[in-house]
Amino acid sequence: MSKDVLSVVKKKTGKSVTAKDIEKIASGVKPSTMQSEVQLRALIKQVSGLVNVKVSEETINDIIQAVKSSKLDTNNMQQLMSMMLGKK
């Protein structure tokens, strides 16, 4: 687990998350998760619960729309993480 991910989570939320916490959630993510609105919505809620930050329905919809409209290869989690961290 990249320390960049943990540091971005802490910076954005003010909450410390361990690599084990993120790996536990990530282990349940499959390429099909990114294609299913129901699964993606559940994943967003799971992550927001982990960091104890409420995410509005509007923000959840924006995230789902961004993932669905992106040209990312959903089999490439590194590419997805880079997008989420704002890296190219």
C-alpha positions as CSV (number, residue, x, y, z in Angstrom):
1,M,0.0,0.0,0.0
2,S,1.4,3.3,-1.0
3,K,2.0,5.7,1.8
4,D,0.7,8.4,-0.6
5,V,-2.8,6.9,-0.3
6,L,-2.7,6.9,3.5
7,S,-1.3,10.5,3.6
8,V,-4.0,11.8,1.1
9,V,-6.7,10.1,3.2
10,K,-5.4,11.7,6.4
11,K,-4.9,15.1,4.7
12,K,-8.4,15.1,3.2
13,T,-10.3,13.7,6.1
14,G,-8.2,14.4,9.2
15,K,-8.6,10.7,10.0
16,S,-5.8,8.1,10.2
17,V,-6.4,5.0,8.3
18,T,-4.2,2.0,8.3
19,A,-3.0,0.1,5.2
20,K,-4.8,-2.9,6.6
21,D,-8.1,-1.0,6.7
22,I,-7.8,0.0,3.1
23,E,-6.6,-3.5,2.0
24,K,-9.6,-5.0,3.7
25,I,-12.0,-2.8,1.6
26,A,-9.9,-3.2,-1.6
27,S,-10.0,-7.0,-1.3
28,G,-13.7,-6.9,-2.0
29,V,-13.4,-4.6,-5.0
30,K,-13.6,-6.3,-8.4
31,P,-13.7,-4.9,-11.9
32,S,-17.4,-5.5,-11.9
33,T,-17.7,-3.2,-8.8
34,M,-16.8,-0.2,-11.0
35,Q,-19.5,-1.1,-13.5
36,S,-22.4,-1.6,-11.1
37,E,-24.0,1.5,-9.6
38,V,-25.3,-0.4,-6.6
39,Q,-21.9,-1.9,-5.8
40,L,-20.1,1.4,-6.4
41,R,-22.6,3.2,-4.1
42,A,-22.0,0.5,-1.4
43,L,-18.2,0.9,-1.8
44,I,-18.4,4.7,-1.4
45,K,-20.5,4.3,1.7
46,Q,-18.1,1.7,3.1
47,V,-15.1,4.0,2.6
48,S,-17.0,7.0,4.1
49,G,-17.8,4.9,7.1
50,L,-14.2,3.9,7.5
51,V,-13.1,7.5,7.8
52,N,-16.3,8.6,9.5
53,V,-17.0,11.3,7.0
54,K,-20.6,11.7,5.7
55,V,-20.9,11.9,2.0
56,S,-24.0,13.5,0.5
57,E,-26.2,11.8,-2.0
58,E,-25.2,14.4,-4.5
59,T,-21.5,13.7,-4.0
60,I,-22.1,10.0,-4.3
61,N,-23.9,10.6,-7.6
62,D,-21.1,12.8,-8.8
63,I,-18.5,10.1,-8.0
64,I,-20.5,7.4,-9.7
65,Q,-20.9,9.6,-12.8
66,A,-17.2,10.3,-12.8
67,V,-16.3,6.6,-12.6
68,K,-18.8,5.6,-15.2
69,S,-17.8,8.3,-17.7
70,S,-14.1,7.9,-17.3
71,K,-12.0,6.0,-19.8
72,L,-10.2,4.1,-17.2
73,D,-9.4,0.4,-17.5
74,T,-11.3,-0.8,-14.4
75,N,-9.0,-3.8,-14.3
76,N,-6.1,-1.5,-13.6
77,M,-6.5,-0.4,-10.0
78,Q,-3.2,1.5,-10.1
79,Q,-4.7,3.8,-12.8
80,L,-7.8,4.3,-10.7
81,M,-5.9,5.1,-7.6
82,S,-3.7,7.6,-9.6
83,M,-6.9,9.3,-10.8
84,M,-8.3,9.5,-7.3
85,L,-5.1,11.0,-6.0
86,G,-4.9,13.5,-8.8
87,K,-1.8,12.1,-10.4
88,K,-1.3,11.5,-14.1
